[in-house]
Amino acid sequence: MAHTSDDVVGVDNTFRRKFDREEYLERARERERQEADARVKSKSRGPPVQRKPLKHRDFEVDLESRLGKTQVVTPVAPLSQQAGYYCSVCECVVKDSANYLDHINGKKHQRALGMSMRVERASVEQVKERFEVLKKRRVPGSFTEQDLDERILKQQQEEEERKRQRREKKKEKKKEKAAEEEIEVDPDVAAMMGFGGFSSSKK
């Protein structure tokens, strides 16, 4: 059966969105202009911030002051009184000591202190000065190679003494065990039973 043009029902495409190419091209051009303006502004801000090179800490990191202590923690307490280690520079709380050390040695914390992660190259003179400072800090006559040799010798002697004592204890235990194994039998009973006597063959 042949269909006529009146029988075919057409598809209604009027619900589809119609795009205005000119409008979208104008939007894209505007976005490109804004990005170019932002690049120009960032370049005109001036040179990048110069940060100081890393320097060693001149204080001890406090990891053990609250060790073994109990503290009541409430959800509304300020950050500095919450559980964990509080960093006043970054205003954050770190839950354990390992992560706290990672944080204070990390890039974010060092930047907040005004330092880059680069280390300044030391000259020969600076290294010599540092050695002198460390030599002066050391307690005179505190530790020498002779002390080390004496300690090693003493430790070896103590170890030998412990081994000797262990061997003696083992011998004593063997003797006690051998004594327990020997059964004490009346000689008359042994003769009656036809045994000459009981004795341990272990020595």
Phi, psi and omega per residue, in radians:
M1 nan 2.276 -3.087
A2 -1.545 2.438 3.124
H3 -1.665 2.458 3.082
T4 -1.675 2.924 -3.107
S5 -1.148 -0.395 3.123
D6 -1.310 -0.497 -3.100
D7 -1.316 -0.519 -3.065
V8 -1.334 2.191 3.122
V9 -1.569 2.235 -3.105
G10 -1.395 2.743 3.128
V11 -1.547 2.318 -3.118
D12 -1.553 1.905 -3.135
N13 -1.786 0.264 -3.059
T14 -1.266 -0.298 -3.124
F15 -1.319 -0.322 -3.109
R16 -1.193 2.533 3.138
R17 -1.293 2.465 3.071
K18 -1.849 2.248 -3.079
F19 -1.698 2.405 3.067
D20 -1.722 1.841 -3.053
R21 -1.038 -0.709 -3.096
E22 -1.098 -0.694 3.139
E23 -1.103 -0.768 -3.111
Y24 -1.250 -0.605 3.063
L25 -1.119 -0.682 3.118
E26 -1.141 -0.723 3.095
R27 -1.067 -0.756 -3.129
A28 -1.112 -0.755 3.112
R29 -1.077 -0.704 3.134
E30 -1.103 -0.752 3.117
R31 -1.104 -0.743 3.093
E32 -1.069 -0.710 3.112
R33 -1.092 -0.730 3.138
Q34 -1.123 -0.730 3.115
E35 -1.124 -0.699 3.123
A36 -1.141 -0.715 3.095
D37 -1.074 -0.718 -3.134
A38 -1.129 -0.682 3.111
R39 -1.128 -0.731 3.137
V40 -1.122 -0.747 3.140
K41 -1.098 -0.725 -3.117
S42 -1.156 -0.592 3.108
K43 -1.273 -0.565 -3.084
S44 -1.424 -0.064 -3.137
R45 -1.172 -0.414 -3.129
G46 2.064 -3.052 -3.110
P47 -1.202 2.718 3.117
P48 -1.130 2.787 -3.097
V49 -1.157 2.256 3.094
Q50 -1.584 2.080 -3.141
R51 -1.790 2.649 3.116
K52 -1.266 2.652 3.072
P53 -1.227 2.858 3.138
L54 -1.053 2.519 3.015
K55 -2.345 2.708 -3.085
H56 -1.283 2.696 -3.140
R57 -1.239 2.450 3.079
D58 -1.865 0.368 3.112
F59 -2.472 2.778 3.111
E60 -1.477 2.402 3.081
V61 -1.375 2.181 -3.082
D62 -1.504 1.791 3.123
L63 -1.945 -0.244 -2.968
E64 -2.044 0.071 -3.061
S65 -1.175 -0.565 -3.113
R66 -1.828 0.274 -3.121
L67 -1.179 2.236 3.105
G68 1.397 0.100 -3.141
K69 -1.754 2.662 3.125
T70 -1.775 2.431 -3.124
Q71 -2.434 2.351 3.085
V72 -1.480 2.216 -3.109
V73 -2.052 2.225 3.092
T74 -1.992 2.671 -3.114
P75 -1.156 -0.373 -3.106
V76 -1.671 0.071 -3.137
A77 -1.205 2.616 3.069
P78 -1.111 2.785 -3.076
L79 -0.950 -0.688 -3.068
S80 -1.162 -0.310 -3.119
Q81 -1.891 0.168 3.115
Q82 -1.493 2.963 -3.094
A83 -1.204 2.354 3.104
G84 2.044 -2.891 -3.105
Y85 -1.820 2.183 -3.081
Y86 -1.698 2.292 3.070
C87 -1.816 1.942 -3.093
S88 -1.275 -0.403 -3.141
V89 -1.248 -0.838 -3.100
C90 -1.661 -0.138 -3.112
E91 0.937 1.021 3.095
C92 -2.483 2.803 3.120
V93 -1.982 2.281 3.099
V94 -1.966 2.403 -2.915
K95 -1.353 -0.523 -3.130
D96 -2.412 2.928 -3.004
S97 -1.158 -0.644 -3.134
A98 -1.112 -0.796 3.121
N99 -1.195 -0.547 3.109
Y100 -1.141 -0.764 3.094
L101 -1.098 -0.723 3.082
D102 -1.055 -0.694 -3.116
H103 -1.151 -0.857 -3.064
I104 -1.262 -0.297 3.052
N105 -1.667 -0.040 -3.025
G106 -1.510 3.007 -3.045
K107 -1.135 -0.760 -3.077
K108 -1.076 -0.809 -3.122
H109 -1.148 -0.751 -3.121
Q110 -1.154 -0.626 3.083
R111 -1.156 -0.684 3.113
A112 -1.116 -0.508 3.085
L113 -1.438 -0.105 3.122
G114 1.542 0.427 3.140
M115 -2.083 2.569 3.015
S116 -1.548 3.075 3.136
M117 -1.604 0.172 3.115
R118 -1.516 2.545 3.132
V119 -1.808 2.336 3.140
E120 -1.236 2.378 3.108
R121 -1.279 2.259 -3.119
A122 -1.581 2.504 3.084
S123 -1.511 2.970 3.137
V124 -1.084 -0.679 -3.132
E125 -1.107 -0.721 3.127
Q126 -1.111 -0.685 3.133
V127 -1.143 -0.748 3.114
K128 -1.091 -0.747 3.111
E129 -1.062 -0.722 -3.139
R130 -1.107 -0.730 3.097
F131 -1.054 -0.722 3.134
E132 -1.104 -0.737 3.123
V133 -1.074 -0.760 -3.126
L134 -1.190 -0.621 3.098
K135 -1.130 -0.709 3.128
K136 -1.183 -0.581 -3.114
R137 -1.216 -0.502 -3.092
R138 -1.200 2.429 3.127
V139 -1.223 2.281 -3.112
P140 -1.111 2.388 3.105
G141 1.199 0.418 -3.058
S142 -1.360 -0.789 -3.052
F143 -2.697 2.270 3.129
T144 -2.277 3.069 3.102
E145 -1.155 -0.583 3.118
Q146 -1.111 -0.716 3.084
D147 -1.040 -0.705 -3.134
L148 -1.111 -0.795 3.124
D149 -1.066 -0.740 3.130
E150 -1.114 -0.720 3.127
R151 -1.094 -0.767 -3.133
I152 -1.104 -0.774 3.141
L153 -1.085 -0.788 3.141
K154 -1.081 -0.721 3.140
Q155 -1.124 -0.711 3.122
Q156 -1.117 -0.717 3.115
Q157 -1.111 -0.729 3.116
E158 -1.109 -0.684 3.131
E159 -1.132 -0.745 3.102
E160 -1.101 -0.712 3.111
E161 -1.082 -0.741 3.117
R162 -1.103 -0.729 3.117
K163 -1.089 -0.750 -3.137
R164 -1.075 -0.765 3.137
Q165 -1.114 -0.679 3.104
R166 -1.087 -0.761 3.134
R167 -1.065 -0.740 3.133
E168 -1.103 -0.723 3.129
K169 -1.093 -0.709 3.122
K170 -1.099 -0.731 3.123
K171 -1.090 -0.769 3.132
E172 -1.066 -0.725 -3.140
K173 -1.128 -0.687 3.114
K174 -1.110 -0.728 3.128
K175 -1.107 -0.760 3.132
E176 -1.095 -0.715 -3.133
K177 -1.133 -0.729 3.134
A178 -1.122 -0.680 3.132
A179 -1.145 -0.663 3.139
E180 -1.200 -0.566 -3.089
E181 -1.268 -0.477 3.126
E182 -1.210 2.125 -3.131
I183 -1.620 2.220 3.130
E184 -1.479 2.088 -3.123
V185 -2.182 2.454 3.105
D186 -1.148 2.274 -3.093
P187 -1.073 -0.552 3.126
D188 -1.151 -0.734 -3.136
V189 -1.154 -0.715 -3.136
A190 -1.107 -0.703 3.140
A191 -1.166 -0.673 -3.136
M192 -1.126 -0.621 -3.102
M193 -1.463 -0.198 3.094
G194 1.693 0.179 3.083
F195 -1.743 2.496 3.100
G196 -1.353 -0.407 -3.140
G197 2.658 2.746 3.095
F198 -1.751 2.306 3.051
S199 -2.611 2.606 -3.103
S200 -1.421 2.399 3.113
S201 -1.493 -0.177 -3.139
K202 -1.442 2.392 3.102
K203 -2.128 nan nan
